[in-house]
């Protein structure tokens, strides 16, 4: 009588996890990941290889080899795309994109600003009847752009070189001037040009060096390295400052981002929400990033945290954290419904994207995600199948699964991979046995393709490159060989090809003996 062949079923969910023992992860979270690079937790289930980026906006005018210092997406001004870069000569560092000419336009900047010593230009978007961009950089006075005119803010009681800016309760707030790092300034109500106390402007000493300010709902949060405070109220008459925490702070100025109805920031122990920080005494509350806790030790030891940039992709319910170095491993955090307990965070890592500055917002009903690199180029993310011509490396490795008994040997026959394919995709499948034990023979890598699968009609225009292409839900069977107490699968691509999603895998096996 032949041995009974069994099937082990693993839907892909849970994301990258590195804080569990191998037995728990292999048994209870068999669809999670030991390693996951350039895959994103998909809102449709499974893990999708991320899309590429394209150089839609060319190179910002400026000094040769100078980086893009800041980018912004703001649909209420010009054509909605803005960038800053050190000029080759003169003082005109601010630019906006003109769709009609497909070129950057360089307005004249008043006040002779300099980009010498500037590492980043930060933006705030305000609209008190007239939409304006506010720019700060820690070297020059704050400045505004209204679609026609660049103006510096220099009159009245105002810092001369603020780094941070935000709109709160109808006031423009500025902070981070290197000569007075503890001070928080605010303008008169509904007037970013008026900075006299008689008109309702003021200054507050928060008691520590400010490294970021962010308006969130009806509160303004002030971040330090070891402190966080919040400001509530509507005007000089009733503003009140209070402590959020005195023993925890933010380790990277540009890690603070509004996401999913909360304000997230990078703390020494990982990604934290402001809502949990305010209740830091509640023992059930932890960081949002406990599944990947050890990654943050790598961040603090090996990376320059001052180069961090964070952007939100609203349409995908995710945020992305980048470093300036393309070889550094960044982070994707995605909010996805995770079973009966409701929504949960899942994580992956990013590599191969050099980001000196980044921003996202909607122009019309379309979300634009743009970033600038160290050579002044500006790219649009979520575009194309490669990284501006370079192939995308992607890796998803499953946990070591052991089919209920981690000691008993199994004979493996095949693995069925359940996918969503957005075109013809070729994938390398690696098989690893016995928790990577070097004494156990590892099989040669296998490969499979979605070519020949039933086609579907793409939503794009019918043309020579985008027609009946791919299969939304192919299943690919790969015959494998080998035996072990446990097995892990690695899905790898290094290619310029359409995205795909690994949604589940099923392993066929029989039980053998104990060794």
Secondary structure, 3 states (H helix, E strand, C coil): CCCCCEEEEEECCCCECCCCCHHHHHHHCCCCECEEECEEECCCCCEEECCCEECCCCECCCCCCCCEEEEEECCCCCCCEEEEECCCCCCCCEEEEECCCCEEECCCCCCCCCCCCCCCCEEEEEECCCEEEEEECCCCCCEEECCCCEEECCCCCCCCCCCEEEEECCEEEEECCCCCCCEEEECECCECCCCCHHHCCEEEECCCCCCEEEEECCEEEEECCCCEEEEECCCCCCCEEEEEECCCCCCCHHHCEEECCEEEEEECCEEEEHHHHHCCCCCCCCCCCHHHHHHHHHHHHHCCHHHCEEEEEHHHCEEEEECCCCCCCEEEEEEEECHHHCEEEEEEEECCCCCCEEEEEEECCEEEEEEECCCCEEEEECCCCCECCECEEEEEECCCECCCCCCEEEEEEEEEEEEEECCCCEEEEEEEEHHHCCCCCCCCCEEEECCCCCCCECCCCCCCCCCECCCCCCEEEEECCCEECCEEEEEEEEECCCCEEEEEEEEEEEEEEEC
